[in-house]
Structure formats: structure tokens, C-alpha cells
Amino acid sequence: MPEHPERAEPAEDVDILIVGTGFGGLAAVHRLRADHPRLTIRVIERAAGPGGVWRDNDYPGAACDVPTSLYSLSFAANPEWSHTYGRQHEIRRYLEAVAHDHADVIRYNCPLTAASWDDDTAVWIAETGLGTIHARHLVAAPGALSEPGVPDLPGSDQFGGTVFHTARWRHDHDLTGRHVAIVGSGASAVQVVPEIVDRVAHLTVFQRTPAWVVPRMDRTIGPVERGTYRALPISHTLIRRLTYLYREAYVLMMARHPRLLPAATALAKVQLRLQVRDRGLRRRLTPDYTIGCKRMLLTNKWFPALQRDNVTLTGAISGLADGAAVDADGSEHRVDTVIFATGFTPTTPPIATILRGRDGRTLADTWAGSPSAYRGVAIHGFPNLHLMYGPNTNLGHSSIVLMLEPQAYYISAVLEHLRTQSRSIVEVTADAQRRYTDRMDAELAGTVWNSGGCSSWYMDSSGRNSVMWPTFTKDYRKMMSQFDPADHLIAGAPDADITPTAPATVGVVR
């Protein structure tokens, strides 16, 4: 034993620990620092920089399918977008700029490895890559699309080639002249395939289910237009509001009046017919479920790319072999590189396996495969835990930023309520959470996401839609503008001094 054993670093004590520096984490740190300047805040990020999904997904062609006019935080307007649909590198740079304003409280390369609620001290004990942090409140903002979903295929150990997911793109692996398999035909596949088809010797696309594809009405935003937005910010605000109203109208088709969906179907079929002349190929590319059941894909390049001479479209992948990928019919396709464009695992987020509540159970065990949370933010049995982008807050029609900012305002309101009541612990009741979940289930029942006849990542292992928000974003904003004490257990010793703030307008589109 050494004469002077090395002593562990003392734990850092903070009022609020925020996990993640994507849109959600940055919205939270901005709001909480602005409203409660006397509270100590620490933000941790597992990666070397901010950006979340827009840092990790840097595959060729990566771009947003929501208009850029809606894809910025209300407190950090960006008149400099180069296109009406933002490219990955621009969105990443935007988030880096927002994070720069909070660099003094952010620790990078600092993953959360475990976090447990301690009833005796009323704090979250968080273990991180850089030591222990004790936090009175834990804001979990890891993002719903943070963990790649990779299928476990038979024969993977025999393949011998290069395998990676689009969210972990191998930029050191030159695709020029290679025989490449793309597994999937969803949002990332339709962006990747047109970008790499000219470089590869041959591309085999494994399609389990075709998707409904509609035109992406993308255009370049020129210097004159950008200059106008800079000189007259109200013009940029007007475009944002008009785009917001246009996108909100999608809810009428998807959730309120599905009888309107044939109009969208007609648009998709027109594009398919104009771009694919071969009837047999058109049949293979035509979904058998209602449009909108899965996310509609916005692209003008997918169908032309699939018809290139060096492209083969086949069925679902069933396994790998030595130098080959095997389709559902058992046919082997010669490939040396396999790229999984297979999405993420939003209903089984990894962070749920390391958060332990009052009874010692993990959040994953509590959810048992079917996530639920009161207003998408609070969970019974997990005091002072606040989720960002939690269950039933995803959108099928507009920008997730419009949901994240109301969540940040709501968390701020919770802290303000604790201050006014001289209390330190807040926990949603089991009954309130159950009533809220029942309401979500009832409102989602008639939406296209539940009744459209598809199998999507919106549905969890229990068959419940635990991902989507069933109605307008304005309804969520209104709901999140008020904290309801009756739905919560309020306890604990007097809280630390939280500076009072005037009521804020929650998540306003401006």
C-alpha cells in the first residue's frame, strides 16, 4: 500500500445538472441561467463538442427536413441560412455558436455513466467521466435520436468487410470503386444514396418497406435575402410565423381529419410516376400503408438515384456472409462495405438504463419497454428529474425546437414554484401521470400514426405510440405555460434562493 494513497476528487455540488448540448440542453441552460442567475448550473456532454444529432450525423447529404426558418431557437435567430432546408454543417455551426455563450459551465468529453436519487440528501448523485456531481435537479436532454439502431444480423462475424451506421460515418473509409450495401430506405438513406452513387462501383439498397416520398421544395437563400433578414429582423420573423402556420396545417391531415390525406398521396404518386417510368419498379416503390403513418420523406433525388445502372434495389437484409450481404430471398449480393441507415432507438434510450429513482429501479425498468412521462417531462418515482424531448413530444409535421423551448420554460416555472413555496422536491403523482398517458393514448388512437397500417419507430415494444405528440404545437405550448401543483408532491426543506422572474411567454414563435 502506498504511504500516501491518492485521494478521490471531492464531488462537485450544483443546483442543476444538465446532460446534453443539443437543441434541448442548450434551450434549458439558456432559460435557466436567464431566469435563475443565482443557481449553480453544470452542463455535461459526452462528446468533444456540442450539437447532438447534428454533430454526430455528418454523413454525405445530411440535411434537415424541417424549414430552417423554424429550426432555430427563439432567443438566437439566424438570418444566415444558405437554404430553406438546413444542411448539417450549418446547423452544427449554429449550435456551436449558441453553446459558446455558455462555455463557462459546459464540460465536454464528460459522459454520464450513472445517476441515482438519494432520498436522505435530496440530491441526484451523478457519476461522470470527470468525477461525481451532486445536483438538486437533473435535466436529461440526451436527444431522442442519439443512439443508432443496428440490427444483429446472422453471419456478421464472417463478413470481413467494413460495417458502420450513418450516424457513425467512417470518413476514413473511401467508398470510391467499392461495392456498397445500404441497409434501409428511410430518411438518412434517401439523403446518402444520391451523394455516393457516383463514387461507388456498385450500390445495393436493401429495402424492407418503401416510403412515401414528396418533393423537397428547397431553394438557395441568396445574399440579398439574407441581408434583408439582417437589416430588417421583422422580415425574418414574418417568414418564421408564416412557415409555422403552414406546417401546423399538416396536423389537420395527420391527426384531426385523415380524410384529407389523399391529397398528399396524390402529390407523392405524381412525383413517383414522373421520376420512375418502369411500372414494376413503381410497384416496388409504392407503400401499402397510409401516407404519413411513417414520416414522409422529402427528396427529389432518391428515385433517380435508384435507377442508375450501378444500383440494385432488393428486399430486406437477412444476414451477412463472407464478402456478401444476403437478402430476404436468400440471394447473396457481393459487397465489401455495409452501411446501416436504420435509424435510432427512441423508445429505448440508453440514458434510461443509468437513471435510478427513489426505489432504486432504473428508468428503463420502470418503463418496461413503454416510456411515459407527465407532459413529456416528469416521471413518478424520479423526484427533481426533468426530461427534454421525453415521451410523446415528437412531431410529424414541424420543428422539435417548438416543443423543446416550452419544456425549458416549464422547468424554469417548476423551480420558481419551489422557491415561492420554500420547498426543494417536486415529483409528479402516479395518478396524474397515468391520467396524462391515458389522454395521450386516446388522442393518438385516431391519428394516421396509429391507424395508418404501418410498422414505425413511433410504436414501442408494447404496441403503444409513446413517441408522437397528437395535436398542434400551440396546444403543447399552452399546456406548458402553467405548472399545476395539484398534480405533484411538493416536499423538502426550503430551497435555495431562486431569483423571482416575471411570467414568460412560453415557446412563442418569433
Secondary structure in CASP SS format (residue, H / E / C, confidence):
PFRMAT SS
TARGET T0000
AUTHOR 0000-0000-0000
METHOD secondary structure of the structure
MODEL  1
M C 1.00
P C 1.00
E C 1.00
H C 1.00
P C 1.00
E C 1.00
R C 1.00
A C 1.00
E C 1.00
P C 1.00
A C 1.00
E E 1.00
D E 1.00
V E 1.00
D E 1.00
I E 1.00
L E 1.00
I E 1.00
V E 1.00
G C 1.00
T C 1.00
G C 1.00
F H 1.00
G H 1.00
G H 1.00
L H 1.00
A H 1.00
A H 1.00
V H 1.00
H H 1.00
R H 1.00
L H 1.00
R H 1.00
A H 1.00
D H 1.00
H C 1.00
P C 1.00
R C 1.00
L C 1.00
T C 1.00
I E 1.00
R E 1.00
V E 1.00
I E 1.00
E C 1.00
R C 1.00
A C 1.00
A C 1.00
G C 1.00
P C 1.00
G C 1.00
G C 1.00
V H 1.00
W H 1.00
R H 1.00
D H 1.00
N C 1.00
D C 1.00
Y C 1.00
P C 1.00
G C 1.00
A C 1.00
A E 1.00
C E 1.00
D E 1.00
V E 1.00
P E 1.00
T H 1.00
S H 1.00
L H 1.00
Y C 1.00
S C 1.00
L C 1.00
S C 1.00
F C 1.00
A C 1.00
A C 1.00
N C 1.00
P C 1.00
E C 1.00
W C 1.00
S C 1.00
H E 1.00
T C 1.00
Y E 1.00
G E 1.00
R E 1.00
Q H 1.00
H H 1.00
E H 1.00
I H 1.00
R H 1.00
R H 1.00
Y H 1.00
L H 1.00
E H 1.00
A H 1.00
V H 1.00
A H 1.00
H H 1.00
D C 1.00
H C 1.00
A H 1.00
D H 1.00
V H 1.00
I E 1.00
R E 1.00
Y C 1.00
N C 1.00
C C 1.00
P C 1.00
L E 1.00
T E 1.00
A E 1.00
A E 1.00
S E 1.00
W E 1.00
D E 1.00
D C 1.00
D C 1.00
T C 1.00
A C 1.00
V E 1.00
W E 1.00
I E 1.00
A E 1.00
E E 1.00
T E 1.00
G C 1.00
L C 1.00
G E 1.00
T E 1.00
I E 1.00
H E 1.00
A E 1.00
R E 1.00
H E 1.00
L E 1.00
V E 1.00
A E 1.00
A C 1.00
P C 1.00
G C 1.00
A C 1.00
L C 1.00
S C 1.00
E C 1.00
P E 1.00
G C 1.00
V C 1.00
P C 1.00
D C 1.00
L C 1.00
P C 1.00
G C 1.00
S H 1.00
D H 1.00
Q H 1.00
F C 1.00
G C 1.00
G C 1.00
T E 1.00
V E 1.00
F E 1.00
H E 1.00
T H 1.00
A H 1.00
R H 1.00
W C 1.00
R C 1.00
H C 1.00
D C 1.00
H C 1.00
D C 1.00
L C 1.00
T C 1.00
G C 1.00
R C 1.00
H E 1.00
V E 1.00
A E 1.00
I E 1.00
V E 1.00
G C 1.00
S C 1.00
G C 1.00
A C 1.00
S C 1.00
A H 1.00
V H 1.00
Q H 1.00
V H 1.00
V H 1.00
P H 1.00
E H 1.00
I H 1.00
V C 1.00
D C 1.00
R C 1.00
V C 1.00
A C 1.00
H E 1.00
L E 1.00
T E 1.00
V E 1.00
F E 1.00
Q C 1.00
R C 1.00
T C 1.00
P C 1.00
A C 1.00
W C 1.00
V E 1.00
V E 1.00
P C 1.00
R C 1.00
M C 1.00
D C 1.00
R C 1.00
T E 1.00
I C 1.00
G C 1.00
P H 1.00
V H 1.00
E H 1.00
R H 1.00
G H 1.00
T H 1.00
Y H 1.00
R H 1.00
A H 1.00
L C 1.00
P H 1.00
I H 1.00
S H 1.00
H H 1.00
T H 1.00
L H 1.00
I H 1.00
R H 1.00
R H 1.00
L H 1.00
T H 1.00
Y H 1.00
L H 1.00
Y H 1.00
R H 1.00
E H 1.00
A C 1.00
Y H 1.00
V H 1.00
L H 1.00
M H 1.00
M H 1.00
A H 1.00
R H 1.00
H C 1.00
P H 1.00
R H 1.00
L H 1.00
L H 1.00
P H 1.00
A H 1.00
A H 1.00
T H 1.00
A H 1.00
L H 1.00
A H 1.00
K H 1.00
V H 1.00
Q H 1.00
L H 1.00
R H 1.00
L H 1.00
Q H 1.00
V C 1.00
R C 1.00
D C 1.00
R H 1.00
G H 1.00
L H 1.00
R H 1.00
R H 1.00
R H 1.00
L C 1.00
T C 1.00
P C 1.00
D C 1.00
Y C 1.00
T C 1.00
I C 1.00
G C 1.00
C C 1.00
K C 1.00
R C 1.00
M C 1.00
L E 1.00
L E 1.00
T C 1.00
N C 1.00
K C 1.00
W H 1.00
F H 1.00
P H 1.00
A H 1.00
L H 1.00
Q C 1.00
R C 1.00
D C 1.00
N C 1.00
V E 1.00
T E 1.00
L E 1.00
T E 1.00
G C 1.00
A C 1.00
I E 1.00
S E 1.00
G E 1.00
L E 1.00
A E 1.00
D C 1.00
G C 1.00
A E 1.00
A E 1.00
V E 1.00
D E 1.00
A C 1.00
D C 1.00
G C 1.00
S C 1.00
E E 1.00
H E 1.00
R E 1.00
V C 1.00
D C 1.00
T E 1.00
V E 1.00
I E 1.00
F E 1.00
A C 1.00
T C 1.00
G C 1.00
F E 1.00
T C 1.00
P C 1.00
T C 1.00
T C 1.00
P C 1.00
P H 1.00
I H 1.00
A H 1.00
T H 1.00
I C 1.00
L E 1.00
R E 1.00
G C 1.00
R C 1.00
D C 1.00
G C 1.00
R C 1.00
T E 1.00
L H 1.00
A H 1.00
D H 1.00
T H 1.00
W H 1.00
A C 1.00
G C 1.00
S C 1.00
P C 1.00
S C 1.00
A C 1.00
Y E 1.00
R C 1.00
G C 1.00
V C 1.00
A E 1.00
I C 1.00
H C 1.00
G C 1.00
F C 1.00
P C 1.00
N C 1.00
L E 1.00
H E 1.00
L E 1.00
M C 1.00
Y C 1.00
G C 1.00
P C 1.00
N C 1.00
T C 1.00
N E 1.00
L C 1.00
G C 1.00
H C 1.00
S C 1.00
S C 1.00
I C 1.00
V H 1.00
L H 1.00
M H 1.00
L H 1.00
E H 1.00
P H 1.00
Q H 1.00
A H 1.00
Y H 1.00
Y H 1.00
I H 1.00
S H 1.00
A H 1.00
V H 1.00
L H 1.00
E H 1.00
H H 1.00
L H 1.00
R H 1.00
T H 1.00
Q C 1.00
S C 1.00
R C 1.00
S C 1.00
I E 1.00
V E 1.00
E E 1.00
V E 1.00
T C 1.00
A H 1.00
D H 1.00
A H 1.00
Q H 1.00
R H 1.00
R H 1.00
Y H 1.00
T H 1.00
D H 1.00
R H 1.00
M H 1.00
D H 1.00
A H 1.00
E H 1.00
L H 1.00
A C 1.00
G C 1.00
T C 1.00
V H 1.00
W H 1.00
N H 1.00
S H 1.00
G C 1.00
G C 1.00
C C 1.00
S C 1.00
S C 1.00
W C 1.00
Y C 1.00
M E 1.00
D C 1.00
S C 1.00
S C 1.00
G C 1.00
R C 1.00
N E 1.00
S C 1.00
V C 1.00
M E 1.00
W C 1.00
P C 1.00
T C 1.00
F C 1.00
T H 1.00
K H 1.00
D H 1.00
Y H 1.00
R H 1.00
K H 1.00
M H 1.00
M H 1.00
S C 1.00
Q C 1.00
F C 1.00
D C 1.00
P H 1.00
A H 1.00
D H 1.00
H E 1.00
L E 1.00
I E 1.00
A E 1.00
G C 1.00
A C 1.00
P C 1.00
D C 1.00
A C 1.00
D C 1.00
I C 1.00
T C 1.00
P C 1.00
T C 1.00
A C 1.00
P C 1.00
A C 1.00
T C 1.00
V C 1.00
G C 1.00
V C 1.00
V C 1.00
R C 1.00
END
